[in-house]
Amino acid sequence: MTRSRKVGFKIAAVCLGLMLALVLAEVVLRAIVLATTTEEVAVEVPGPEDEPSGFRDRLDNVPGDANVVRIAFLGDSNTYGLGVDADQAFPRVVGALLEEKAPGRYRTVNISKPGADLIYEWALYNRFWRSVRPHVVVQVFAPNDLDIDLYKHSPRQSTLDVWPLRHSQLFALVQGRFAAASFRQQTLDYLRGGSTPQMRARAWRVVSHEIEAAKELVEGSGAVYALTHFPWLADLDDHPLQDVHDGTAALAAKLGVPYLDLLDVFRGREPEQVRLANDAHPNAQGHRIAAEAVTEWLVERVLPKLDPRAASRPVAPVSREEILAAEVAHYHQVLRIAPECFSARFRLLKLRAGEKRP
């Protein structure tokens, strides 16, 4: 046998071995898929007990008893309690825990809406604080609050429709791993405010302005402002968004406001134990964990700063037109910081189109 034929034989043997290995891997993978495939069962998530106003609590039915300290929570779907019963959402659990400590002394109110960002939360408080007259306002920073463009840059799951993926579990597995890695990176970029340093700096400029504006509005209404950060419920041991939490902590320190980072409370827990089965919102257990930490923080750090008389002072009457005019001016302030901020532009266009309710 000539040298060239020997080399050709070895190459053919290697190729045959690789082909057999791929076939074997495909057979094994198909067997695993068949063995682990079960009938899909629909999981029913408890729906929100939505009041006509879109809030979890009736804002026009908050007792004005001078002996009751009213604590309002301002946030998005995490604070609203999307996917859990209203009594399981952490603002109400905080109320129940405070009731155990001092019966009849405290009342919590949930001024939150799913989909609200920090820009819209300012508008919500501007419109409704006179109905609640809170003594304390806890604004809850959500995992996606650095998104100032209403999901325009949210991650998109990419899929390919090519022959190997339709007929090979092995190729589908490899493609799925790459797609999952890409989706995760897109998600992290989205939760950091963008995929480039310029986008992230722009997002932080707006977010810093909104938190400071919320503080000024809350304190102007006679209440104490406090800030807490609810984490993205993933990788809680080695959290990939520690830089975002460091940013909010630094901002809170700069503004001199009470701050609670709930990542420290959730760290070390399994994400599946504290979030819903179908998404990253907290489940009832997650809300309970947050509520216990928030209650302790309120009692130790926030309530001692309270001046009960401030929220009880008479409020000058303000027309709806004046309230909406302040909102328009606020959106223009945001657009001066980030002219292409889609959230502010969208809200402004809705008001100009004649929107009368949030």
N, C-alpha and C positions, 0 to 999 in steps of 0.2 A: 504494500500500500504506500503510495507516494505521500510526501509530507503535506502537500496541499489537501489531499483527500482526508488525511488524519485531522487536519485543522477543521475542514468542513464538517467532518463527522462530529467533532467536539462541539462546534457551534450548533449543529442540528440537535444534539443531545441536550444542550443547555436550553435551547428554545423549546424543545419538547417538554423538558422538566418544568419550565416556567408555565407553559400552557396547562400541563396537568395540575400544577399548584393552583393556578387561577380557577380551573374547573372545580377542583376539590373545595377551594374557598367558597365558590359560588354555591356548590351543593350544600356545604355546611351552613352557610348563611341562610339559604332558603329553608333548611330544616329548622333552624333556630326561629326564623320568622313564623313559620307554620306552627311551631310548638308554642310560641308565646302570643299568638294572635287570639284575641278574645272578642266576643261580641261587644260592640260599642254601647255604652250606657250613657244616656243623657244625664248630665249633672245639673240639677236645678239650683241656681243661686238665688237666695232670698232677694226680692226686689225692694227698692226704697219705698218707704211710706211717705210719699211725696205730698206735701201740702200744696194747695192751689197756687201759693206764691212761689213754689219751687224750692222752698227751704224745708229742712227737717223739723224746725220748730216754728210755731206761729209767732212772728215778731210783734204782732199787734196785741198779744195776749200775755205779755210779760208783766208780772206784778210790780208796781212801783213802790212797794213797801220800803220805807227808809231804813228798816232794820235788815233788809235782805241785800247782800252783796251780789251784784250781777256780773258774771264772767262770760264774755263773748269769745267764741272761737271763730277765726276768719281763715278760710282756706278753700281747698278744692275737693275733689272726690275722695281723697284719703280722709279728710276731716269730716266730710259729709257722711262717710260710712257706706260708700257704694258697695253693694254686694252683701251687706249684713243688715240685720234689723236695726231700726232707729235706736232702740235701747242698748244695742251692742256697740254703737259708734262711740269712740272714746270721749267726746265732749259730755255725753250723758252719763257715761260711767264715771267720769270725774265728778259730775254732780252728785251721783249716788255715794261715792266715796267721801266727798265733803259732807254730805248729809249725815253719814255715820259719825263723823268727827264733831260736827256742830249742827244738830237738827234745826232746820228752819232758817239757818244763817246764810246759806249760799244758793244761788240759782245759776245754772249754766245755760247758755243760748248758742245755738249753732248757726252762724251766719256764713254758710259755705254752700257752694254749688259745684257740681261736677263740671269739669272743663274750665273752671276759672283759673286765670293766671294772676300774677301780682298786680298787673295793670287793672284788670277787671275787679280784683278784690278791693282796690282803693275806691272804685265806683260803687261797689256794693255797700261798703261802710258809709260812704258819703250819702247814699240814699236812705239808709235804714237805721243809722245809729240813734236818731231821735225817737224811734219807736222802742228801742231797747234801753237807752241811757245806761250803758255798761260802766262799771267801775274799773274793770280790767278787760283788756283785749289781748288775746293770745293769737298772733298770726303764725300760721303753720307753713313753713317753707317745705314745698313738696319736691319729690325727686326731679320732676320735669319743669321746675319753675324758671330755669334758664332758657326755656323755649319762649321766645317773645314774638314768634311768628305763627302761632296757632297751628302747630303740627306740620308746617310746610316742609320742615327738614326731618320729620320723624322717619325712623328706619323702615325700609321696605324689604320684605323677604323675596329674594330673587330665586326663580325656578327656571330650569332648562327643560325643553321637551325634545330630546334627541333619542335616537334608536337605542344606544347602550343603556340609557337610564330607564327606558320603558321595559326592557327585557332582562336587565341584569341587576340583581340585588347588590352585587359587589360594587358596580359602578355607581349605583344610586347611593350606597353608603358613603363612598368617597366624596361624591358631589355634595351629599348632605352635610358632611363634616366641614367642607369648605364654606358652604352656604351659612351654616350655623356660626362659624367663626366670623364671617363677614357681617352677619346680622348683629352679632354681639358688639363688634367694633362700631358699627353704625349707631347702635343703641347708646354706647358709652359716649360717642361724639355728640349725639343729640342731647344727652343728659348733662353734658358739659357746656352746652350752648353753641356747639358747632364743631366742624371738623378742622378748622384752621384757627391759629392764634387770633387773627383779626375778628373772626366771628365770635369767639369766646370773649374777647375784650369788649366787643359791642354789647353782648348779652349782659356782662357784668356791669357795664355802665348803666344800662336800663334797670337792672335788678337792684343795684345799689340805690339808685334814685327812687325806685318804688318803695323800698323798705323805709328809707328816710322820710318819704312823703307820707307813708302810712303812719309812721311814728308821729309826725307833726299833726296829722289829721286826728289821730286818736287822742293825743294829749290836748289838742285844741277842744275836743269834746268833753274834757274833764276826766278822762280815763287814764290808767296806767297801761303803757304799751310793753308787751313782752314778745319774744320771738323764740320759736322752737323749730327744729329741723327734723322732719320725718325722713328716714333713709329709704333708699331703693332696697327692697327686700331680696337681695341676692348677694352671695359671697360675703356673708356677714362676718366671717373670721378675718379675711384679707380683703377689705372692701376696696373696690377699684375706683370709687369716687371720693376717697378721703380728701383729695384736693378741693373738692366743692365744699365739703363740710368745713375744712380749714378756712375757706373764703367767707362763709357765712359767720363763723365764729369771730374772725377778724373784723368783719363789718359790725357785728353786734358790740364788740369791745370798743370800736371807734365811736359808735353812737351812744355807748353807755347804757344799753338796755339789758334787762335780764334775758339770758339765753340758755336754752336746754338743747343739747344734741342727743337725740334719741338713738343715734347709731351706737353710742356707748351702752345703751340699755339693751339693744338687740344683739350686740356683738357676741359671737359664740353660739348663737342659736341656729338651728337648721331652718332655712328659709321656708321649706314646705310646712313647717309647724306654725308659722305666723302669717302666711299669706293665703289667698284664695287659690283653689285648685286650677282655675282657668286664667289667672292673670296675677299681676304683682301687687294688687291692693291688699291691705291687711285683712285677715279674717278676724273672727270674734276674739280669738286668743291674742292676735297681734294688737287689736284695739285695747284689750284688757291690760296687756303689758305696758303699752304707751300710757294708758290712763293712770296706772299706779305711779309711774315715774312723774307724769305731769302733776298729779295731785301733790306728791311730796315736794316737788319743785315750787309749786304755787305757795304752799304753806310756809316753806322755808325762805324762799327768795323773792317772791312777788307780792304776796298779800301784806307783808310788813311795810311795803312802800305805799300802801293805800291811804288815800285821804277820802273817806266816804262822803264828805261834804261836797267835793268837787263835782261829782256826777249828779248831785242833787240840786245844783244851782239852776235857776230858771233859764230856759232856752228861748232866745228871740225867735219869733216866727219867721220861717223862710218859705218862699213859694217854690213850687216844683220847677218853675222856670229858672229860678236862681240856683237850685240844686243841679239842674242839668247844665247850666252855663258853667258852673264850677267844674263839672265833669269834662265839658268840651275844652276848657282851658287846660285841664290836666293832660288830656290826650295830646294837645299841642306842645306841652312841655316835653312829653316823651318823644315826640317827633323831632323836636329840636336836638335831642340827644342822638336819636337814631332815625333819620328821615324815612327809611324803608321798613320800619317796624310794622309788620303786618297786623299785629294785634291792635295797636293804637289806631291805625288807619281803618281797620275793619269796624271797630267800635264807633269811631267818629262818623263813618259813613252811615251806620245804623241809626245814630242819633239824628243825623241830617235827613234821613229818610222818614223820620217821624216816630221812631221807637219811643214808647213811653214807659216801658217796664224792662228790667234786666232779663 
